[in-house]
Amino acid sequence: MRKLRDAAVTRFGRVDIVMNNAGIIMLGAPQDIPVEAWRRALDVNVLSVARSIRVFLPGLLAQGRGHVVNTASTSGLWAYSDDRLPYAASKAAVIALSESLALYAVPRGVGVTCLCPGPVRTNIAEQVRVFGTPGPIQPPPLPLIDAADVGAQVVAAIRNGTFFLPTHDEVRGIVRERGADPEGFLAALIKERHPA
């Protein structure tokens, strides 16, 4: 991270935007995913953000401006799936981390955006690790979109100082529904996954 920061400062004179976009997924039944896979998910998905903040935030604060974008996921917003617990837990941590960072950084002139993508055409599926014999993959109930569309949304969020950035309009309604009745929301998901 320090080498990256130093190279960017040498080439461009300063850093204005920091994009923390690491993510790995492990699939499997909860009892089949080893603790080492949990460690790796937390290291890549959460601690990479912590490392980046530690290195880049001082420079952004010193110049009194800039923006940090942390990529979480719809998986961190609601449990649409039971086959990727480390991913969901780590991305929920990124959401909480980002909110706390905004409380600290925004009053000091540094914006924070928490990107919560749904299905996006990327190469993330190439590195998925599978443990045990999982059932059918349970994607979020959202359409697949292009990475370029997400990039345009991120640019707009940085320009507008937007904190919460779901890539799909439907997500806001789902999050409101979950917040209004967490018990009922979870019960409906369980019934949907395991009809009697």
Helices and strands as residue ranges (DSSP letters): H 2-12, E 17-20, E 26-27, G 30-32, H 35-42, I 43-47, H 48-63, E 66-71, G 74-76, H 85-105, G 106-108, E 110-116, E 120-121, G 124-127, E 129-130, E 145-146, H 147-160, E 164-166, H 170-180, H 182-193
